[in-house]
Amino acid sequence: MTTRPSKTRRYFLFGLLLIICGCKTRQTPHSYSSNEVPKAIQGISPLGHFSLTCLCFFDNNLYVATNIGLLKFKKDSLSEFLQWDKSKGNVISEPCNDPVNNKLWILHEWSGALSSFNGQVWGTPKTPQTEKEITRGDVLNGGRLYSSSSGFFIEAIRAYWKWNEQQNTWTQQPIPHFKKAMSITYDGKTYTSEIDTATLTRIIPIGKTVFCVMRFDQFSFLDFGNHESDKIFYLDSTWKQIPNIPNYAYFVETVVTLKDKEAYMLTQDKKILHLLPLKMDTINSIGQCDAIASSSSGFLAEEIRFLYVSKDMAPS
């Protein structure tokens, strides 16, 4: 189970830190009893507050990522409190259950580093490298972790990588490319170059297929104007597109996969899209949806913002 509560998530400099950060993360975290949690919360700066970033089930335990460290719940009680470095910060995000390699993965926001746990020992695998130029958007978007029956993936900087457990390495995966020619005339001369018209914004691993969510509109956050919808592609000898929903421009924020057979996407306008292989449709909801997650039993959980109507406003 992984959930990312909207509006409370703290974006981190993952894209930038992948390349230039020289910070090191402890391999083995400090382990404390549950009695230390109130003290850690009290130690937060007066300008901040205690917050949860994500939840994840692993090895029949619930792991809660917070801005003070990682909380482990066994059955109905808090059994362990983990911190890596008190002096530099303990904001943890993106816990992800990796069933293929039987690991729990997390991201450290203060360093952009990864940690993994096999049920016995914690490790600190290297983060993938890229030669891409880092943009402001890359910094704001951060990174995301995904898993499916085909492996474990990390997506960031408009690209994604697959983890190789035997070789302890990352392999960058193919994505679709869309380019157009752009010409500029200066001092009587015309210069032409190709630019990308779409960027990778999310991936959706379902079974052996990884679907790429491509963003063609870089100003989708604006409330006015006509926007070009995200589009979803998959590789089958050539890149093919999942048919878009007619007359609806959507922009994917959160992705949740269920039982490695289907996926749900929460959009910027708080609607839910359902993706089956080769088919997509909308899910009717009783109100705006703020967050989605998969339960430990593999069902969709939704956080709905109910719309209340006063008696005076109700139709007669």
DRENDO-1510 file (C-alpha; in Angstrom, 1 decimal, always signed):
<recs>
REC; n; res; u; v; w
REC; 1; MET; +0.0; +0.0; +0.0 .
REC; 2; THR; +1.3; +3.4; -0.9 .
REC; 3; THR; -0.5; +6.7; -0.5 .
REC; 4; ARG; +0.6; +10.2; -1.1 .
REC; 5; PRO; -1.7; +12.7; +0.7 .
REC; 6; SER; -2.1; +15.7; -1.5 .
REC; 7; LYS; -1.1; +19.2; -0.3 .
REC; 8; THR; +1.1; +17.7; +2.5 .
REC; 9; ARG; +3.7; +16.1; +0.4 .
REC; 10; ARG; +7.0; +18.0; +0.5 .
REC; 11; TYR; +8.8; +18.0; -2.9 .
REC; 12; PHE; +12.5; +17.5; -2.6 .
REC; 13; LEU; +15.5; +18.2; -4.8 .
REC; 14; PHE; +15.7; +14.7; -6.1 .
REC; 15; GLY; +16.5; +15.5; -9.7 .
REC; 16; LEU; +19.4; +17.8; -8.8 .
REC; 17; LEU; +20.7; +15.5; -6.0 .
REC; 18; LEU; +20.9; +12.5; -8.3 .
REC; 19; ILE; +23.9; +14.1; -9.9 .
REC; 20; ILE; +25.6; +16.6; -7.7 .
REC; 21; CYS; +24.8; +15.7; -4.1 .
REC; 22; GLY; +27.8; +14.5; -2.1 .
REC; 23; CYS; +25.8; +13.7; +1.0 .
REC; 24; LYS; +26.1; +10.2; +2.4 .
REC; 25; THR; +23.4; +8.3; +4.2 .
REC; 26; ARG; +23.9; +5.8; +7.0 .
REC; 27; GLN; +23.4; +2.2; +5.8 .
REC; 28; THR; +21.9; +1.1; +9.1 .
REC; 29; PRO; +19.4; +3.4; +10.8 .
REC; 30; HIS; +19.2; +4.2; +14.5 .
REC; 31; SER; +16.4; +2.1; +16.0 .
REC; 32; TYR; +14.3; +3.6; +18.9 .
REC; 33; SER; +11.3; +2.6; +20.9 .
REC; 34; SER; +7.9; +4.2; +20.4 .
REC; 35; ASN; +8.5; +6.4; +23.5 .
REC; 36; GLU; +11.0; +8.5; +21.5 .
REC; 37; VAL; +8.4; +9.6; +18.9 .
REC; 38; PRO; +6.8; +12.3; +21.0 .
REC; 39; LYS; +10.2; +13.7; +21.8 .
REC; 40; ALA; +11.1; +13.8; +18.1 .
REC; 41; ILE; +7.8; +15.6; +17.3 .
REC; 42; GLN; +8.5; +18.2; +20.0 .
REC; 43; GLY; +11.9; +18.7; +18.4 .
REC; 44; ILE; +10.5; +20.0; +15.1 .
REC; 45; SER; +11.1; +23.6; +14.4 .
REC; 46; PRO; +8.4; +26.0; +15.5 .
REC; 47; LEU; +7.9; +26.9; +11.8 .
REC; 48; GLY; +7.1; +23.3; +10.9 .
REC; 49; HIS; +4.8; +20.6; +12.0 .
REC; 50; PHE; +4.6; +16.8; +12.2 .
REC; 51; SER; +3.4; +15.3; +8.8 .
REC; 52; LEU; +3.0; +12.0; +7.1 .
REC; 53; THR; +4.3; +11.6; +3.6 .
REC; 54; CYS; +3.5; +8.0; +2.5 .
REC; 55; LEU; +2.3; +4.6; +3.8 .
REC; 56; CYS; +3.4; +1.1; +2.7 .
REC; 57; PHE; +2.9; -2.5; +3.7 .
REC; 58; PHE; +5.9; -4.8; +3.7 .
REC; 59; ASP; +6.4; -8.2; +5.3 .
REC; 60; ASN; +3.0; -8.0; +7.1 .
REC; 61; ASN; +4.0; -4.7; +8.7 .
REC; 62; LEU; +2.9; -1.1; +8.0 .
REC; 63; TYR; +5.6; +1.4; +7.4 .
REC; 64; VAL; +4.8; +5.1; +7.8 .
REC; 65; ALA; +7.1; +7.7; +6.2 .
REC; 66; THR; +7.2; +11.0; +8.1 .
REC; 67; ASN; +9.2; +14.1; +8.5 .
REC; 68; ILE; +10.9; +12.7; +11.7 .
REC; 69; GLY; +11.8; +9.3; +10.3 .
REC; 70; LEU; +10.2; +5.9; +9.5 .
REC; 71; LEU; +7.6; +4.4; +11.8 .
REC; 72; LYS; +7.0; +0.6; +11.8 .
REC; 73; PHE; +3.6; -0.7; +13.0 .
REC; 74; LYS; +3.3; -4.4; +13.9 .
REC; 75; LYS; -0.3; -5.5; +14.1 .
REC; 76; ASP; -2.0; -2.6; +15.9 .
REC; 77; SER; +0.9; -0.9; +17.7 .
REC; 78; LEU; +3.9; +1.1; +16.9 .
REC; 79; SER; +6.9; -1.3; +17.3 .
REC; 80; GLU; +9.9; +0.6; +16.0 .
REC; 81; PHE; +11.0; +4.2; +15.2 .
REC; 82; LEU; +13.9; +4.5; +12.7 .
REC; 83; GLN; +16.1; +7.5; +12.0 .
REC; 84; TRP; +19.1; +7.8; +9.8 .
REC; 85; ASP; +20.8; +11.2; +10.6 .
REC; 86; LYS; +19.5; +13.6; +13.3 .
REC; 87; SER; +21.8; +16.4; +12.3 .
REC; 88; LYS; +20.8; +16.6; +8.6 .
REC; 89; GLY; +17.1; +15.7; +8.8 .
REC; 90; ASN; +15.0; +12.6; +8.7 .
REC; 91; VAL; +12.3; +13.4; +6.1 .
REC; 92; ILE; +11.4; +10.1; +4.5 .
REC; 93; SER; +9.2; +9.6; +1.4 .
REC; 94; GLU; +8.1; +7.2; -1.2 .
REC; 95; PRO; +8.2; +3.9; +0.7 .
REC; 96; CYS; +7.6; +1.1; -1.9 .
REC; 97; ASN; +7.1; -2.6; -1.6 .
REC; 98; ASP; +9.3; -4.5; -4.2 .
REC; 99; PRO; +7.8; -8.0; -4.3 .
REC; 100; VAL; +10.2; -9.2; -7.1 .
REC; 101; ASN; +13.3; -8.6; -5.0 .
REC; 102; ASN; +11.4; -8.9; -1.6 .
REC; 103; LYS; +12.5; -5.5; -0.4 .
REC; 104; LEU; +11.2; -2.3; +1.0 .
REC; 105; TRP; +12.6; +0.9; -0.6 .
REC; 106; ILE; +12.5; +4.5; +0.7 .
REC; 107; LEU; +13.9; +7.9; -0.4 .
REC; 108; HIS; +15.6; +10.4; +1.9 .
REC; 109; GLU; +14.5; +13.9; +1.0 .
REC; 110; TRP; +17.5; +15.7; +2.6 .
REC; 111; SER; +20.0; +13.8; +0.5 .
REC; 112; GLY; +18.1; +12.2; -2.4 .
REC; 113; ALA; +19.6; +8.9; -1.4 .
REC; 114; LEU; +17.9; +5.5; -1.5 .
REC; 115; SER; +17.7; +2.9; +1.3 .
REC; 116; SER; +16.4; -0.7; +0.9 .
REC; 117; PHE; +15.4; -3.3; +3.5 .
REC; 118; ASN; +15.2; -7.1; +2.8 .
REC; 119; GLY; +13.5; -7.9; +6.1 .
REC; 120; GLN; +16.8; -8.4; +7.9 .
REC; 121; VAL; +19.4; -5.8; +6.8 .
REC; 122; TRP; +19.2; -2.2; +5.5 .
REC; 123; GLY; +21.3; -1.2; +2.5 .
REC; 124; THR; +22.1; +2.0; +0.6 .
REC; 125; PRO; +22.0; +1.3; -3.2 .
REC; 126; LYS; +23.4; +4.0; -5.5 .
REC; 127; THR; +21.0; +6.3; -7.3 .
REC; 128; PRO; +20.9; +6.2; -11.1 .
REC; 129; GLN; +22.9; +8.7; -13.0 .
REC; 130; THR; +21.9; +10.9; -16.0 .
REC; 131; GLU; +23.6; +13.3; -18.3 .
REC; 132; LYS; +20.4; +15.3; -18.9 .
REC; 133; GLU; +20.3; +19.0; -18.1 .
REC; 134; ILE; +18.4; +19.6; -14.9 .
REC; 135; THR; +15.5; +22.0; -15.1 .
REC; 136; ARG; +13.5; +23.8; -12.4 .
REC; 137; GLY; +10.6; +21.5; -13.2 .
REC; 138; ASP; +12.7; +18.5; -12.6 .
REC; 139; VAL; +13.6; +19.8; -9.2 .
REC; 140; LEU; +10.0; +20.5; -8.3 .
REC; 141; ASN; +8.8; +17.1; -9.6 .
REC; 142; GLY; +11.2; +15.1; -7.6 .
REC; 143; GLY; +11.2; +11.3; -8.0 .
REC; 144; ARG; +8.8; +8.3; -7.6 .
REC; 145; LEU; +9.3; +4.6; -6.9 .
REC; 146; TYR; +7.2; +1.9; -8.6 .
REC; 147; SER; +7.1; -1.9; -8.5 .
REC; 148; SER; +5.4; -4.7; -10.5 .
REC; 149; SER; +5.9; -8.3; -11.4 .
REC; 150; SER; +8.5; -7.2; -13.9 .
REC; 151; GLY; +10.7; -5.4; -11.4 .
REC; 152; PHE; +11.4; -2.3; -9.5 .
REC; 153; PHE; +11.6; +1.2; -11.1 .
REC; 154; ILE; +12.5; +4.8; -10.2 .
REC; 155; GLU; +11.2; +7.7; -12.3 .
REC; 156; ALA; +12.8; +11.2; -12.2 .
REC; 157; ILE; +14.3; +13.8; -14.5 .
REC; 158; ARG; +11.9; +12.9; -17.4 .
REC; 159; ALA; +13.3; +9.4; -17.5 .
REC; 160; TYR; +13.0; +6.1; -15.6 .
REC; 161; TRP; +15.3; +3.2; -14.6 .
REC; 162; LYS; +15.0; -0.5; -13.7 .
REC; 163; TRP; +16.9; -2.1; -10.8 .
REC; 164; ASN; +19.0; -5.2; -11.4 .
REC; 165; GLU; +19.3; -7.0; -8.1 .
REC; 166; GLN; +22.0; -9.4; -9.3 .
REC; 167; GLN; +24.3; -6.7; -10.6 .
REC; 168; ASN; +23.3; -4.0; -8.2 .
REC; 169; THR; +22.9; -1.5; -11.1 .
REC; 170; TRP; +20.2; +0.6; -12.7 .
REC; 171; THR; +19.4; +0.4; -16.4 .
REC; 172; GLN; +17.7; +3.4; -18.1 .
REC; 173; GLN; +14.5; +2.3; -19.9 .
REC; 174; PRO; +13.2; +3.5; -23.4 .
REC; 175; ILE; +10.5; +6.2; -23.6 .
REC; 176; PRO; +8.7; +7.6; -26.6 .
REC; 177; HIS; +10.0; +10.8; -28.1 .
REC; 178; PHE; +8.1; +13.5; -29.9 .
REC; 179; LYS; +10.0; +16.3; -31.6 .
REC; 180; LYS; +9.4; +19.2; -33.9 .
REC; 181; ALA; +11.6; +21.5; -35.9 .
REC; 182; MET; +12.1; +25.0; -34.6 .
REC; 183; SER; +13.6; +27.8; -36.7 .
REC; 184; ILE; +15.1; +31.1; -35.6 .
REC; 185; THR; +16.3; +33.9; -38.0 .
REC; 186; TYR; +19.1; +36.1; -36.7 .
REC; 187; ASP; +21.2; +38.5; -38.6 .
REC; 188; GLY; +19.9; +37.2; -41.9 .
REC; 189; LYS; +20.6; +33.6; -41.1 .
REC; 190; THR; +18.1; +30.9; -40.2 .
REC; 191; TYR; +18.9; +28.3; -37.6 .
REC; 192; THR; +16.9; +25.2; -37.2 .
REC; 193; SER; +16.9; +22.6; -34.4 .
REC; 194; GLU; +14.6; +19.9; -33.0 .
REC; 195; ILE; +13.0; +20.2; -29.6 .
REC; 196; ASP; +11.0; +17.8; -27.5 .
REC; 197; THR; +7.3; +18.5; -27.5 .
REC; 198; ALA; +6.5; +16.0; -24.7 .
REC; 199; THR; +8.1; +14.9; -21.4 .
REC; 200; LEU; +7.7; +11.8; -19.3 .
REC; 201; THR; +5.6; +12.7; -16.2 .
REC; 202; ARG; +4.7; +9.3; -14.7 .
REC; 203; ILE; +5.1; +5.6; -15.4 .
REC; 204; ILE; +2.5; +2.8; -14.8 .
REC; 205; PRO; +4.0; -0.7; -14.5 .
REC; 206; ILE; +1.3; -3.3; -15.0 .
REC; 207; GLY; +2.5; -6.9; -15.3 .
REC; 208; LYS; +5.3; -7.1; -17.9 .
REC; 209; THR; +4.3; -3.8; -19.5 .
REC; 210; VAL; +5.3; -0.3; -18.4 .
REC; 211; PHE; +3.0; +2.5; -19.6 .
REC; 212; CYS; +4.5; +5.9; -20.1 .
REC; 213; VAL; +2.4; +9.0; -19.3 .
REC; 214; MET; +3.7; +11.8; -21.5 .
REC; 215; ARG; +2.9; +15.4; -20.9 .
REC; 216; PHE; +2.5; +17.6; -24.0 .
REC; 217; ASP; +1.3; +20.7; -22.2 .
REC; 218; GLN; +3.9; +22.3; -19.9 .
REC; 219; PHE; +1.3; +24.9; -18.7 .
REC; 220; SER; -1.3; +22.4; -17.4 .
REC; 221; PHE; -1.3; +24.0; -14.0 .
REC; 222; LEU; -3.0; +27.2; -15.4 .
REC; 223; ASP; -6.7; +27.3; -15.0 .
REC; 224; PHE; -7.4; +29.2; -18.2 .
REC; 225; GLY; -7.0; +28.4; -21.9 .
REC; 226; ASN; -7.2; +25.2; -23.9 .
REC; 227; HIS; -4.9; +22.5; -22.7 .
REC; 228; GLU; -3.6; +19.4; -24.5 .
REC; 229; SER; -4.2; +16.3; -22.5 .
REC; 230; ASP; -1.6; +13.8; -21.2 .
REC; 231; LYS; -1.3; +10.7; -23.3 .
REC; 232; ILE; -0.3; +7.2; -22.3 .
REC; 233; PHE; +1.9; +5.0; -24.5 .
REC; 234; TYR; +3.3; +1.5; -24.3 .
REC; 235; LEU; +6.0; -0.3; -26.3 .
REC; 236; ASP; +4.9; -3.2; -28.5 .
REC; 237; SER; +7.6; -3.4; -31.2 .
REC; 238; THR; +6.6; +0.3; -31.8 .
REC; 239; TRP; +5.2; +2.9; -29.5 .
REC; 240; LYS; +1.4; +2.7; -29.3 .
REC; 241; GLN; -1.1; +5.0; -27.6 .
REC; 242; ILE; -4.0; +4.1; -25.2 .
REC; 243; PRO; -7.1; +5.8; -26.7 .
REC; 244; ASN; -7.8; +9.0; -24.8 .
REC; 245; ILE; -11.2; +9.7; -23.2 .
REC; 246; PRO; -13.1; +11.9; -25.7 .
REC; 247; ASN; -13.4; +15.6; -24.8 .
REC; 248; TYR; -11.5; +15.3; -21.6 .
REC; 249; ALA; -8.0; +16.8; -21.0 .
REC; 250; TYR; -6.5; +15.1; -18.0 .
REC; 251; PHE; -3.2; +15.5; -16.2 .
REC; 252; VAL; -2.0; +12.6; -14.0 .
REC; 253; GLU; -0.7; +13.3; -10.5 .
REC; 254; THR; -0.8; +10.0; -8.6 .
REC; 255; VAL; -0.7; +6.4; -9.9 .
REC; 256; VAL; -1.8; +3.3; -7.9 .
REC; 257; THR; -1.7; -0.2; -9.4 .
REC; 258; LEU; -3.8; -3.0; -8.0 .
REC; 259; LYS; -2.8; -6.7; -8.1 .
REC; 260; ASP; -0.5; -6.1; -11.1 .
REC; 261; LYS; -3.6; -6.1; -13.4 .
REC; 262; GLU; -5.0; -2.6; -13.4 .
REC; 263; ALA; -4.2; +1.0; -12.3 .
REC; 264; TYR; -6.0; +4.1; -11.0 .
REC; 265; MET; -4.8; +7.6; -11.7 .
REC; 266; LEU; -5.7; +10.7; -9.7 .
REC; 267; THR; -5.7; +13.8; -11.9 .
REC; 268; GLN; -5.0; +17.5; -11.2 .
REC; 269; ASP; -8.7; +18.2; -11.2 .
REC; 270; LYS; -9.3; +15.5; -8.5 .
REC; 271; LYS; -10.9; +12.9; -10.8 .
REC; 272; ILE; -10.1; +9.2; -10.9 .
REC; 273; LEU; -9.2; +7.4; -14.2 .
REC; 274; HIS; -9.2; +3.6; -14.5 .
REC; 275; LEU; -6.6; +2.0; -16.7 .
REC; 276; LEU; -6.9; -1.6; -17.8 .
REC; 277; PRO; -4.4; -2.9; -20.4 .
REC; 278; LEU; -5.3; -1.1; -23.7 .
REC; 279; LYS; -8.4; +0.6; -22.2 .
REC; 280; MET; -9.1; +3.7; -20.1 .
REC; 281; ASP; -12.2; +5.2; -18.6 .
REC; 282; THR; -13.3; +7.6; -15.8 .
REC; 283; ILE; -14.6; +6.6; -12.3 .
REC; 284; ASN; -17.7; +8.3; -11.0 .
REC; 285; SER; -17.2; +9.8; -7.5 .
REC; 286; ILE; -19.5; +11.4; -5.0 .
REC; 287; GLY; -17.1; +14.3; -4.5 .
REC; 288; GLN; -13.6; +15.5; -5.3 .
REC; 289; CYS; -10.9; +12.9; -4.5 .
REC; 290; ASP; -7.8; +14.2; -2.6 .
REC; 291; ALA; -5.8; +11.0; -2.5 .
REC; 292; ILE; -5.9; +7.3; -3.6 .
REC; 293; ALA; -4.1; +4.3; -2.4 .
REC; 294; SER; -4.1; +0.5; -2.6 .
REC; 295; SER; -5.0; -1.4; +0.6 .
REC; 296; SER; -3.0; -4.4; +1.9 .
REC; 297; SER; -5.7; -6.7; +0.3 .
REC; 298; GLY; -5.3; -5.0; -3.1 .
REC; 299; PHE; -8.4; -2.8; -3.2 .
REC; 300; LEU; -8.6; +0.9; -4.0 .
REC; 301; ALA; -8.9; +3.3; -1.1 .
REC; 302; GLU; -10.1; +6.9; -1.8 .
REC; 303; GLU; -10.0; +10.0; +0.3 .
REC; 304; ILE; -13.1; +11.9; -0.8 .
REC; 305; ARG; -13.9; +15.6; -0.2 .
REC; 306; PHE; -17.6; +15.5; +0.3 .
REC; 307; LEU; -19.7; +18.3; -1.2 .
REC; 308; TYR; -22.3; +19.6; +1.3 .
REC; 309; VAL; -25.4; +21.3; +0.1 .
REC; 310; SER; -27.4; +23.5; +2.5 .
REC; 311; LYS; -31.2; +23.2; +2.8 .
REC; 312; ASP; -31.5; +26.7; +1.2 .
REC; 313; MET; -29.4; +25.6; -1.8 .
REC; 314; ALA; -31.0; +22.3; -2.4 .
REC; 315; PRO; -33.5; +22.1; -5.2 .
REC; 316; SER; -37.2; +22.0; -4.2 .
</recs>
